[in-house]
Amino acid sequence: MTIQISPRTIKLAKISISLIFLFTLLGIVPSAQAGGGISGQPYAILAETMAPEASDIKYVNVTGYLVTTGNSLYQTGYIGQVNLPNGSTIVGVAAYGIDGDPLNDFNYCLYRYNLYNNPVWGLVTPCIASNSVTPDSSKRVYLYSPADAPLATVDNANYSYGVFLKLPMASVAVDPYNPTLAVLRFVVYWNYPVYLPSVTK
């Protein structure tokens, strides 16, 4: 018995294999997303790898958490770069940290930086503060900031992207091994639009 496979079926199979290979290269996992497209592998930034925006900020980053131990005269911010495929859509960014401080809190946002024209800075997600949520019994907090749709499409030709963290020194005794104000990591969620090509005989 001979099984005949039509040229159209062979063409569809080749397209499917090509798409699977492309998604693997991009780190895209095949799960459905609202609004179309498929979700990319969440992009994680360990807070301990973020760079201080001022050289005189004192901090500790050897405990898994990022802890500010001495405020700068001017700034208390840190920056973590975000690299996503061009044309992908940023959905939002989550933060995991510690906030048991009665006075101070940390806040963050995902921004894009215009490489050529003004305005130079633009907020892809709203800034959100750790005092906007209630910590658990271990002082841990989870925050989520959704993306602003008009700025959510990644355009690597004209913008660079990153997470900006404002993390002051705690108002109480600072202990990097038992912090009252610290950040562990950020997770950027994104998806990628998929347009299947039309296939004709």
N, C-alpha and C positions, 0 to 999 in steps of 0.2 A: 504494500500500500504506500502510495506516494502522497506526502502532505505538501500542498502548495501554499506558499505565503505570498500574499500580494505585495507589490512594490510599496503601496501606501502603508501597510503594516510595518514593513521594514523601515520606512522613513520615520514613522512615529516612534519606533523603538530606538532609533538612533538619536532622535531629539530628546527622548526621556533620559537616555544614558548621558547625553551631553549636559542636560540640566542638573542631573545628580552630581556629575563631576564638578560643575560650576559651583553649586551650592556647597559642596565639600570644601572647595578652595576658599570660599567666602566665610566659612564657619557658620553656615545657615542651617538651622534645624527645621525639619518639615512639620511645623505645627501651624494651624490656622490662626489668623489675627483679624480682629474687627477692622473694617475699613479696607480689606484687601491685602494681598501679599502674604508672605510667610515670615515668621519671627526669626531673627538672628540670634546667635548665641549671646546671652547677656554679656555686656562689656564691663568687667570689674576693675576698679581702681582701689588698690590698697592704700589707705590713708597714710601709712608709714612711708610710702614712696613719693608723696607729694612734696613739691618744692616750695619753700617759704618765699613770699614776694619781697621780703626785706632781709638783708643780711644780718641785722641785729636781733631778729626773733630768736629766742631760745626755746628749744623744744627737745622732746625725747620721743624716739620712734623705734625703740628696740623691744617693746613689750607686746607688739601686735597692734597696739593703739598709737595714734598720734596725740601727744599731749603737749600743750604750750606751757613752758616753765618760766618764761619771761617775756613780757610784751615788748614789742618794738615801740620806739618813740612815735612812729607814724602808722605802722600797719600791723595787723595780726592775721594776715591772710596766707593761704596756701593754694597752689594751683596744680591740678592733675590733668594731663593731656588726654583727649579722647580721639581715637582713630576709628572711624567707621567707613564702610564702603560708600563711594560717591553715589548719590541718588537714593540712598536708604532714608528711612523716616524714623526720627527719634520719637519714641512714645513717652518716655519719662525717665526720671532718675530717682533711685532710692538711696537712703543713707542709713547706716547702722552705727550707733554710737552709745555713749554714756552721758547722762545728764542728771546728776544729783546735786547740782549747784543751786543754792537758793537765789542767787542774783544773776549770774551770767549764763549765757547759752551760746551754742554755735548755730550758724546758719550757712546755707549753701545755695548754689544755683548752677545750672549748666548754661554756659555762654557760647557765643560764637564771636570771633574776632575778624573784622573785615580787613583783608590784606591790602586793599587798594583805596577804598573810598570811605568817607564819613557817612553816618556815624560809625565809629570804629568798633564799639562794643554793642552787642545785642543779646538780650536774655532769651534763651531758648526755653527755659523753664522759669517760673517765678522763684524768687528767693523764699526759702522756708526756714523757720527757726525751730530749734529743738524744744523750746518751751511751748510749742503749739500742740504737743502731744503729751500724754501722761506716761512717765517711765514705769517699767515693771518693778518688782520687788528688788531686783538687782541693779536698778538705776539704768537699765538698758532702754534705748529708744529706737523706734523704727519710723522713718519719715519717707514720704513719697511726693514728688513734685512732677505733675504732668507737663508735657511739652506744649508750647504755644504753636498751634497748627501752622500759621504763616511762616514760622522760622524753623520748622521741624525737619524740612527736607535738607539732607546733607549736600552741601556744595563745596567740595574740597578745592575747586579751582579758585574760589574767591574768599573762602573763610577757613580759619582753623577753629577747633572746638576744644573745650575743656570744662572741668568742674572747678568752680571757685569756692573755697571754704574759708569762712571767717571763724576762727577758733581762738578766743582770748584765753588768758590764763585764768584758772579757777579762782573764785573769790575766797575760797577756804584753803586749807593746807594742801599743797600740791604733792601728790604721791603717784609717780608714774606707774607703780605696780598695783595701786588700788585707786584709780583715777575717779574724780567726781565730774570731770568734764573732758571728754575725749571722743575721737572718731575712729572707727575700725575700718570701714570701707564704703565705697559707693558702687552701685550697680546701675548701668545705663541699659534700658530696654529699647529695642529698635526692631523694625521690620523692613522687609525689602519687597517692593512691588514685583509681581510676576505677570508677564504678558506672554501667554502661549501663542506661538506663531500659527497662522492658519495653514492647513495642509490640504492640498488639492491633488487629485489624481493626475 
